[in-house]
Amino acid sequence: MTENQKWMQRDLSVVWHPCTQMKDHETYPLVPIKRGEGVWLYDFDDNKYLDGISSWWVNVFGHANPKINQAVKDQLDQLEHVIMAGFTHEPMIRLSEELVSITRDGLDYCFYADNGSSCIESALKMSMHYWRNVGEPTKNKFVTFTNSYHGETVGAMSVGDAPLYTQSYKSMLFDTFKVTAPDLYEKAEDETEEAYTLKRFAEMEALIHDHHHEIAAVIIEPLVQCAGGMRMHSPLYLTKLRALCDQYNVHIILDEIAVGFGRTGTMFAHEQADMVPDFLCLSKALTGGYLPMSVCMTSKKVYDAFYREYHPESVFLHSHSYTGNALACSAALATLSIFREDDVINNNQKLIQAFAKYTAPLKDHPNVAQVRQTGMITAIEVVKDKATRTPFSWESRIGLKMFDYAMKHGLLIRPLGGIVYFNTPYIVTEEQIKWMVNIATDAIDYALTQV
Ligand SMILES: *Cc1c(COP(=O)(O)O)cnc(C)c1O
């Protein structure tokens, strides 16, 4: 028995893994990771894997990054954690100052939680509670996009629409208004991006016009619906939405949990739409992929609606045990310092071009319906039939087959059904991009022979 197999056996007798049919591990081995360094993960048998998905989109500057390691080690000897109600600490104050300074005016306060889903919960609660506090309690519903994903707690699932994650729990979810996402994959070939986006926007306009008295907020993953298959839309929609929501007194919650911190090419996705949300949800890359933490940023206007003499109905009594964890804040501060010192957003342009260049030939592949890219996220939509864009059914397990092939060749990708995507740490090299695209292409071709 190899070392990998020993650890796998021990794991499988006691651990239930997330987002996994555990029975699949009878066929596909679980991969015990011993250590990480830069873009590479190493297993117990000394095989290495390039982390093409940043370990679920969290890692931006590589594993065991020396600067982040040092920051967390230094903090560890000072303070690991303290209750955040009534107390504060230096890393959280510094981090909040920095987040406020790198975001636009109107994102003035930071409210911390310990994962993305709870950040969404706090934004939803804050928005509807704001309307209660200002005397408009009927504004308590939310507008969401089709195919959206905001996490897997009950509130976050309620405002989500990717059936894969919610269908089994429908009866426990609250109702929302659903608007068709302006997904550019659905655009007709002879339609301009602008005309298509405006057509989709008309649906939002009509809904807000008719129902704004009942609506607290519109919640959107700006520019890329990630878990929904890396489906992309035009920033024009968000620009238009800001004007519409201002007109009708409706909040905008932007879920940048996956797309924040450079993923879309700019530090934050909404910068490309030249607008400011009422709530900005951040997590994943916030700590460089080190520690679980999230932050919901909001305006002074929202903050002020809660700032008054104590009353149980107007105070925001939301909390998580690990809110504002000091180690996580120190990792986040080190992550932000790398962005600054290494001019990361500008330097990523070269990588963005390399992804475009090396994935371009896949557009002609007989089973590829689309190659799309927004910044550092590139997706390849593999379909059963290119002319009709018929996708593979879930029974094909095509994603798992592509994953398995790529892993055997040293690349970690985790396709969403037939959608292969790259979402790498920003320290990847152009050579590695070229290599990854080659392996992924082979993985697609291999999987096509197995379905
Ligand atoms: C990952 C994700 C979440 C949920 O974050 P968790 O930390 O996994 O709870 C919410 N929204 C988006 C867009 C995400 O990608």
The ligand as a MOL file (V3000), in Angstrom:
LIG
                    3D

  0  0  0     0  0            999 V3000
M  V30 BEGIN CTAB
M  V30 COUNTS 15 15 0 0 0
M  V30 BEGIN ATOM
M  V30 1 C -17.9290 30.4870 -2.7880 0
M  V30 2 C -19.0110 31.4550 -2.9780 0
M  V30 3 C -19.9020 31.7900 -1.9450 0
M  V30 4 C -19.9070 31.0650 -0.6200 0
M  V30 5 O -18.7350 31.1700 0.0990 0
M  V30 6 P -18.3790 30.0270 1.1600 0
M  V30 7 O -17.1690 30.5340 1.8550 0
M  V30 8 O -18.1120 28.7830 0.3560 0
M  V30 9 O -19.5400 29.8710 2.0570 0
M  V30 10 C -20.8300 32.7790 -2.1840 0
M  V30 11 N -20.8880 33.4130 -3.3670 0
M  V30 12 C -20.0450 33.1320 -4.3800 0
M  V30 13 C -20.1620 33.8940 -5.6430 0
M  V30 14 C -19.1040 32.1280 -4.2320 0
M  V30 15 O -18.3100 31.8050 -5.2510 0
M  V30 END ATOM
M  V30 BEGIN BOND
M  V30 1 1 1 2
M  V30 2 1 2 3
M  V30 3 2 2 14
M  V30 4 1 3 4
M  V30 5 2 3 10
M  V30 6 1 4 5
M  V30 7 1 5 6
M  V30 8 2 6 7
M  V30 9 1 6 8
M  V30 10 1 6 9
M  V30 11 1 10 11
M  V30 12 2 11 12
M  V30 13 1 12 13
M  V30 14 1 12 14
M  V30 15 1 14 15
M  V30 END BOND
M  V30 END CTAB
M  END
